Amino acid sequence: MTTLTPPKSHANDTNHVGPRRYVPLAAGIATAALVIIVGSLWFRDGAPTAASLPSPQIMLANGFGKAPADELVSYWESRAIATPRDVVVLTQLGQAQMTFASEVGDLAYYELAEQSFRKALEYNASSDGALLGLAGAVSARHGFNEAQALLDDHTFKASLKETVLTSRGDAALELGDIQQAQSLYAQVGAMTPGEPAINSRIARVAYLQGDTERAVELATSALRSVSTLDLRPADAAFYWFQLANYQWRSGDTTASLANLDNALSIFPGHLGSLELYGHVLVSEGRYEEAISSFEALVVGGGAADLHGELEKLYTATGQAEAAAEQNALGLAAAAEQVDSFVAERRHLVDFYGSHDPVVALELARLDFADRQDIYSHDALGWALHLNGLSGEAAIHADAALALGTQEAKLHYHAGMVALANGETELAKLRLATALEIDENFDVAHGPAATTALASIE
């Protein structure tokens, strides 16, 4: 049975040469990168029972001996220098660069990976591995339409059918075609029943459709299924992270923090878990601990929105000087990232929404031109509202809630848009829903939602 790599989230996009981050949390387990087959798998005897979660220590031991990502890149770089026209070597180099980008959080390495795959295709335009790798690399920079075209325009060998269908499903989901994604995932699920990477994706679909409880169940099932496999530590940590994310979304912050601890015990540098940890602490009102968590993420640099989170936390705790410093660092990071990394646009919409709404709207329009999922609608609707265009924003606010996603920020944004348009009953419903999901969903916007709802009542 074919094993697919876990979908990467944009709490999984980060800084070494590029901006440091790992997700996407604004988009839940957000942007799943197109995947590459990494080996074969079958479910082994001795898997954990349904009543228990696996041991993170055993999962760490199962992946013992995996080469660090930087060593993988160095090895394949040396091979590529020695045999510069070797398609297999160039493809392996691209895959190593993708791994490094994901694990270390250097978005620039996705660009290097794309170059490696394109060079491989110069020497063999029909290489299945290089084409799949290229689709993944362009997807990582949010070129989902281009990735879809690459997958649709090539006839892959039959043994890669599951991978190609999954990759097409990932692209469809990111472009907002959830029905197409569901159909493609279902086809793969029928061919490989119980495949954890598919259950992981179906969990995300369930979450987007408002069934957070089902998302938790599927994420738990995926975690159990991979617990006896020899995954890379970062990939093993991902499954704990995904479960923790949906537990947080369901309001179970205690279980979420415990499972984030499990993820970090396997891979201490798992950026998605580190970022999510801060958000969960905010939900619990533990602001000083959240500050420590986010501070660790921006050591040596960081994505602008992470500085923005710290700015809000410092402001909320009365640390004006520290807040001003984070404001300056965030603006500097944003200026550097805004023209360099397309994948950062959506995160920068949130950041600039509090600092420069005009720029936020420009970025939201660009993001929406590329993809029309619910988070693109949310970002554009919110940016329009911040620029006084709440009438136009209402269309996108409604679209952001169309799937029934139970995410506080989406309902808060839609509620504020409705309030600006004089739809007080609708605003009341949406704001109350946001606070019911998580009254502390954001350091600044949570109190703003409470205030707005009180003003209506």
Secondary structure, DSSP 8 states (H G I E B T S, - for coil): -EEE-----GGG---SSS------GGGSS-------EEEE----TT---TTS---HHHHHHHTTT---HHHHHHHHHHHHHHSTT-HHHHHHHHHHHHHHHHHH--THHHHHHHHHHHHHHHH-TT-HHHHHHHHHHHHHTT-HHHHHHHHHTS---GGGHHHHHHHHHHHHHHTT-HHHHHHHHHHHHHHSTT-HHHHHHHHHHHHHTT-HHHHHHHHHHHHHHHTTS---HHHHHHHHHHHHHHHHHTT-HHHHHHHHHHHHHH-TT-HHHHHHHHHHHHHTT-HHHHHHHHHHHTTT---HHHHHHHHHHHHHTT-HHHHHHHHHHHHHHHHHHTTT-GGGHHHHHHHHHTT-HHHHHHHHHHHHHH--SHHHHHHHHHHHHHTT-HHHHHHHHHHHTTT----HHHHHHHHHHHHHTT-HHHHHHHHHHHHHH-TTSSTTHHHHHHHHHHHH-
